[in-house]
Amino acid sequence: HLPNSKWSEMTENIKTQLGGDFPDALPHDSSLNRKEIQRHYLQDCYRYFMLFPNQQKKQHPFQNDLLLFHYPLLAPFFKDKDTLLKVAYFCYKQKKWSQAADTYDFINQKYTLSQESLQIYGYILQKTGNHSAALLCYEKASLIQPDETWTMKRLGLCYLKTGQYAKALNAYSRLIHLLPDDNKVLQHYGECLILLGKYEKALEIFYKLEYLYPHKPS
């Protein structure tokens, strides 16, 4: 909202301070739509921290693995669910588990996550060692699609990791019917049986494992 004369004066002063080699900032054009304005502001913010001579004296949001929506100035750019999901998925693909978990948590507080997002969120929480929180995601995902074996496998494993052996046994009992010859399913099913004192049934499972996979250690 600055007058044209003031805008030009300010831009020239910035160019002078930085030795004349400074890209044009946000054009003083009211016809720009909101997305373009946001993009220009974010680009200008990036230029400021990368080019400003005294940048080391300030906290640099582009220097570390920080989530930009944690900054009050930048938070409005990440309001909508689709944009946040893109950020979360990017962190997930880059295997930045902590940042991905923070982003999905932020989205989960404001929106309803789809089955796929719940599966990814649960997997990320597993990677960070938070099996209890991962369980909640997998339980919600299994309500949407009860017989999804990918979810059931991880649900059973999280029950095992959190000491809920009866629930783990129930999950693997269901999986046995869907994947009767799956090596990992049989192993974890046998483990659950041992932990619950069902030794005879466990022996049957390990005999089956030995028969199906004679060269793999149980």
Secondary structure, DSSP 4 states (H G I P E B T S, - for coil): ---HHHHHHHHHHHHHHTTT-----S-S-TTS-HHHHHHHHHHHHHHHHHH-TTGGGS--TTTSS--GGGSTTTGGGG-SHHHHHHHHHHHHHTT-HHHHHHHHHHHHHHSPPPHHHHHHHHHHHHHTT-HHHHHHHHHHHHHHSTT-HHHHHHHHHHHHHTT-HHHHHHHHHHHHHH-TT-HHHHHHHHHHHHHTT-HHHHHHHHHHHHHH-TTS--
